[in-house]
Amino acid sequence: MQTNNYFEKISVLRQILGDCDYKYPFPEVAFYCPNCKHRKKKLMLNIEKDVYKCWICGNSFSGSIQKLIKFVGNYSLLNEWNKLTQDGFQADVDIKDLLEPSSNKI
């Protein structure tokens, strides 16, 4: 059974987008849109499906919440979101180590 961490996800989103409206346990959350800056909360996020859409901007401002965090947030919040959604890729080694020839000779 998957555990829903709605409140943790909403906490990350509030750090980026400010105040929101939601009805628990329904997974949709409404924020002010950082793109069109409409006076009402028209940016809808479905935190269960990891998608967003502004009902004023339309399809020109919609997509995955990760894309939204990249647009208005920062890397540490994106990392935090990825941990909560368990979709983020966590590398055990640095990519530079994989690209550089090894110094150890066999």
N, C-alpha and C positions, 0 to 999 in steps of 0.2 A: 504494500500500500504506500502510495506516495504521500509524503507529508507536505502540507501547504504552508509555506512561509510567507504569506501575504504581507504581514506587518513588517517583516525585515525588508522585503522588496519595496514596500511603500516608503520605508524610511530612507532607502537609498535614493529613490526617485524624488522625495521631498528635498533632499540636499541639492538636487539639480534644478528642479522645477518649482519649488516653493509649495504653497498650500494646495491641498487637493480635497475633492469630495468623493466619497465612496459609500456603498452600502454593504456591510459585511453580511454574509460571506461571498457575495457576488464579486467576481474577480475583475470588474471594470472600475477604473479610477479616472476621474476627470481633473485636468490641470489647465492652467492658462497656457496658450500656445506661444512658445518662444519665437516662432516664425512669423505669424501674422499679428500677434499681440492683441487678439480680440479681447473685448472688455468682459466677456463671459468665459467660463471654463469649457472650451470646445475641443481640447485635445484629449481624446479618449485612449486609454491604455488598457489592454487586456493582459494582466500580469500572469495569467495562467497560460495563455497562448503566446506570450512574448511578442505582441504586436501593438502598434499605435496608429492613430489616424486623427488628423484635425478635420473637423466637419466644416470648417470654413475654407481652409487651404485645399481640401480634397485629396485626391490621390497624389498630388505633387508633394505632400508632406505626410507620408505614411511609410510603414515598413516595420522592421524588427526593433525592439526596444534597445538592443545593443547598438544599432545604427543611430538611434536618438541620443543615447548616452555619449557616443563618439562625437555627435554634432554639438551638443551643449554641455557635456560633462568633462571629465578628465579621466586619465588612465587608471587611477586608483579606484574611482567609483565604478569604472567598467570592470575592473578586476573583481571588485566586491560583488557586482551584479552576476558576473560569470560564476562565481562560487555559489551564489544562491540558486542559480538556475542549473548549475552543474553542466553547462554547455561549454564552458571555457576550456581551452586547451592549456594544460599546465605542463611545460617541458621540464624534464629532469636534468637536461644538459643545456648548456648555452649553444645557440646555433653557430656561433663563431668556431666552437670546438669541432663541430661537424664539418665545417667548410675548410678549415685549415688542415694541411697534411700533418700527421702525427709526428712528433719528434722522437718517439720511441721506435727503434729499428729492431726488427725481428731477426 
